[in-house]
Amino acid sequence: MALPNYAFFNGRIVPYGEAKVGVLTHGLNYGTGVFGGIRAYWNSDLQQLFIFRPHDHFRRFLESTKLLRMEFAYSETDLTKALIELLRTENFKTDCYIRPLAFYSDELIGVRLHDLTPALAIVALPFGKYVEKDEGSHVTFSSWRRVDDNMVPARGKITGSYINSAFAKTDAQRAGFDEAIMLNLDGHICEGSAENIFIMRNGVVMTPSITDNILEGITRQTVMTLLRDKLGLTVVERSIDRSEVYLAQEMFFTGTGAQITAVTRVDYRAVGSGQLGPITKKLREVFFDTVRGREEKYKHWCVPVHENALRL
Ligand SMILES: Cc1ncc(COP(=O)(O)O)c(C=O)c1O
C-alpha cells in the first residue's frame, strides 16, 4: 500500500514522515485511541472529489473521543475543513479512504484515561475495494463474541477494541470464509468485523438495533434511508436470531470500507438463491449513485473538495 504524502497532525498539515510517535505512546501501548473511516468518491463527469457525510463521521468520531474522556477544541465543521485542506494538498483525483485518529500521546507507564494528553491526526490515501467478493461473499458465525457495552463499548470506534474484530476476521479467513458475523453475549446477531449487517425476510429488511453492541454505522443510516425512500421497503431495527439469518432471502453488509457487500452463503448454506439478490443489486446501484453525488436528493451528503470543478 502506498503511504500518504501528508498528514494533518496536531493542528497543521505536515509531510507524512513527520507525523510520528514514540514506542511508549499511551495509545500504542494500551489501545487508548479512537478512529474513523471516511470515503471520498471521484466524480469524473464533474471532475470533483466528494467526501461522503464528513460531518456525520466527525460527529461520531468526536463522540468516541468523549467516551475516552478526550477534550478537543475542534467541531465536526473544523475537522471537515482540515480534511478538505488535506485532500487539496494531496490533490487526489481518485476514490480515497480517510482515516482520522485520536490517541493519548503521553509517553509513560500507567493504565488510565485521566491526566493524559490527546493528539489528533488525519491521513488520506487512494483506495478501492475493502472486501474483494462484494457481490457474493461467504461468511461464518464467529466463535468470538462481540465486546459488550459494559466491557468496551462497540458504539465507540475505540482502537483497542478492534482486537476483538481482528480475532474474528482472521479466524474466519483462515477457515476459508470471507468475513465473520459476530454474536452478542446473549447469542443475537451483532455485526461483521467492520460492517453492519442487514437481512431481508418476507419483504421486510431487518438490522440489529443500536443497543445490540454495534457501531452506529453511517452507511447503515444511509442504507436505511435509501431502502425506505428509493426502494419503498420497510426497515425494522430489532434483535435478530441466528436462525433468521439462515432463513434470510437476502443479506448484505454495510460499511465505509465494505460499502454494500452482498452475503450469498453462510456456513455453506445459500442465502436465498445463493446469488446477488434483486434488492441488494438495486441498493448497490442507488448507493453508488448517491455517494458520487449523482442523486439530487442526497447531494447534501457529498461535500466537494476541489474549487475548480466543472459545474453542470
Ligand atoms: C465494527 C464496525 N461496524 C460497522 C462499521 C460500519 O460503519 P460505517 O458505515 O460508519 O463505516 C464499521 C466501520 O467503520 C466497523 O468498524
The ligand as a Gaussian input file, in Angstrom:
#p B3LYP/6-31G(d) Opt

LIG

0 1
 C      -17.284000      -2.691000      13.830000
 C      -17.830000      -1.858000      12.721000
 N      -19.148000      -1.922000      12.458000
 C      -19.684000      -1.201000      11.465000
 C      -18.925000      -0.374000      10.651000
 C      -19.574000       0.437000       9.594000
 O      -19.646000       1.789000       9.964000
 P      -19.656000       2.958000       8.894000
 O      -20.780000       2.670000       7.974000
 O      -19.868000       4.206000       9.672000
 O      -18.349000       2.924000       8.199000
 C      -17.544000      -0.300000      10.875000
 C      -16.674000       0.515000      10.008000
 O      -16.435000       1.629000      10.159000
 C      -17.000000      -1.031000      11.951000
 O      -15.685000      -0.963000      12.226000

